[in-house]
Amino acid sequence: MDKASIIQDAIAYIEALQEQERQAENVASVGSQAEEEGVGLPRRKKMRRTSSASSINDAITSPATYAVEILELEVTNVAEKLSVVSLRHGKPRDAMVKVCGALQSLCLKVITASVTTVAGSMVHTMFVEVTIHRFALFPAQSVAPLALS
């Protein structure tokens, strides 16, 4: 093949891709119009990003990936130096990796931990050792800033 035919094939391929993109956009716009009218296509669950209310949400929300919405966060003091942390979230793509990474970056002294799936969501339960200073709870080790790499 000579250079001209390679370039011609590349241009034809790009044009075909652009046409496929236009068709996909048309299907998406027709689908959203039908969804608004309540006709035709079945309703799909829409992923939405929430305004983060906690630093954990900040750590596990990345613009390049799906957001992991924290549905419930509960901290219960069980003993003087022991707390139970229960975190429930949905199951979008890579949610387990993101949540575990965010929790690991907190540098908590975890005694035991478990992960369970319940009714379409995941529940992380951890027993964490804490120290008490002036009526405030702090992790047994220093807390590092939350960041996922």
N, C-alpha and C positions, 0 to 999 in steps of 0.2 A: 504494500500500500504506500502511496505517496502522501506527502504532507497535506495536500489539498483535500484528498478523500478522507483523511483522518479528521481534519477540521470540519469538513462537511458532515461527517457522521456525528461529531461532537455537538455541532449546532442542532442537528435533527434530534439528538437525544435530549438536549436542553429544552427544545421546544416541546417535545413530548412530555417532559416532566412538568413544564409550565402548564400545559393543557390539563394534566392530571391534577395539579394543584387547583386550577380554576374549577374543575368538576367537583373536587372535594369541598371547596368553599361553597359552591352552589348547593350541594347536598346538605352541608351544615346549616346554611341559611334557611333552606326549605324546612329542615328538621326543626330548627328553633322556632320558625313561624308556626308550624303545625303544633308544636309543643305549647306555644302561647295560646293557641286557639283550642287546645285540648283534643285535637284530632290526630289520628294516624299513629305515629310512633309512640311506643311505650315511654313513660317518664324515666329518666335516668337520674341517679343521684349526682348532684353537682358537688365537686370539691370546692370548698371555699377557704380562703385564708382568713384567720381571725387576727384581730389586733392583739398582739401578745400582751398578756396580763402578767406573765412571769418570765424570769430569765430562762427557765427551762424551755418555754415555748420559743424564745428568741434563739436558743441554741439549736433546736431541732427544726427550725423553719429556714429553708434555704430557697432563694429565688429560682434556682435551677431545678429544684425537685419539688415533690408534693409536700405540703405542710402536714405535720402530725398534730392534730388537735387534742389537747389534754382535756378529757371529759371530766375527770375528777382527781383531786389530789387531797389526800387525808394524812395528817400526821397525828399519831396518838402516843402519849407518854405512857409506857407500860410500867416502868420502874424508874428509880432515881437517875440511872445512867443509861436507860434503854428506851428507845422510841420505835414505833412501827410506822413506816412510810408506805402508803398504798397509792399507786399511780395508775389510772385507767385512761386508755387512749384508743382511738380507732385503729384499723389495720390497713392504712395505705401502703404503698410500695416502700420498702426499706424502713418501716417504722421501728421495728425491733432494733436495728442497728443504730438508728438515730437516738432513740431513747436511752439505750445502754451507753452510748458514747457520751450523752449529756450527763447521765447519772455518774459515770466514771469520772468525768471532769470535775465533779463536785468534791472529790477526794474524801468521801465519807468513809468512816470505819464501819463497814458492813459486816455483821456477824453471820447472817444467813440471808439468802434471797431466793425468790421463786417467781416464775412467770407463768401465767395461766391465761387461757382464752375463754371468754364468757360472752355469749350472745353477740358475736360480731365485734368484740373489742378485746384488748389485751390488758391484763392486770399485772403490774409489777408490785410485789410485796417484799419489803426489806426490813430486817431488824437492824437498827443502827445504834452504835454506841455514841452517846453525847455527853458533853460536860455542861454544867450549869454555872453561869456567871451572871450575877445581879439580875436574876429572874428572866434571863434570856437564854435560849438554847443555842449552842454552837456545836458544830461537828467536832469530833475528837481530834481530827487533824485539820490543818489549815485548808481553807476553801480556795481553790484556784478559779480564775474567771472561766465562764462557760464559753467554749468555742469548739466547733467541729471542723476538722480539717479534711 
